[in-house]
Amino acid sequence: MRRLFPVTDQTAGPDPDAADREWSPAELAAAYAYPEPDGRSRAWLRANMVSTLDGAAQHDGRSQPISSAADMRIFGTLRALADVVVAGAETVRQEGYRPARARAEFTEPRRAAGQLPAPAIAVVSAGLELDFSLPLFTSPLVPTLILTGAAAAPDRVSAAERAGARVVIAGDGVGVDPARAVDELAALGHTRLLTEGGPRLLGQFVAAGVLDELCLTVSPMLTAGDAQRIAGGPSVEVPRRFVLGSLLEEEGFLFSRYRRA
């Protein structure tokens, strides 16, 4: 992996001599470390997405075909740094989400940071139309969270809780308010947030102005077609400006990290 631009001064970053070899988990963790708290009341929300050169976030409904081994290493590192991974219900279904696993190389760093052995998965769902017999609910290392609205169907809430999930109310109606979701997770002690989309959920976070950082993998592929972009939904009134923090490259894949200006 070759570093094209230096990591920002908010992280120590890997050794410059680490170019042209596979970086260790510790080096990647340093490159993608969360910023130190700056006195804000809410958590830091980071997104991790992949896009082809022509803007497709998926191929045949899944992100795996446009990914790479290096992308998956960064994917695993970002999960290992997070307190909770937030994903929309449709993404959970399409991507076949399973519980996050503990990784031996991150056991001590997570313990030192006061984190649980693995991040919790938080599923954003208005209707709670989820298969509660799946391992995500029946056998997670850390109980799965479900973010929903106060008007969610009581029988589905009860089914989720019987399956072992923790239901978190993050909206006054049927749906979830993105800003409130961040605040509710922060109230539970989850201050290092990672969202993996999908595009509709990421679009909601963008529109609400609560996204702090975007880790975007640019895949050197072209797909054409009508695949979704990384963020969907209504456009924002004024485009939100982010600044480049770092840029890595391996085999034509670019791994960018942008943060709010």
Secondary structure, DSSP 8 states (H G I E B T S, - for coil): -EEEE---TTS----GGGTTS---HHHHHHHT------S-SS-EEEEEEEEETTS-S-BTTBSGGG--HHHHHHHHHHHHH-SEEEEEHHHHHHHT-------GGGHHHHHHTT--SS-EEEEE-SS----TTSHHHHS-SS--EEEE-TTS-HHHHHHHHHTT-EEEE--SSSS--HHHHHHHHHHTT--EEEE---HHHHHHHHHHT---EEEEEEES----TT---SS-SS--SS---EEEEEEEEETTEEEEEEEE-
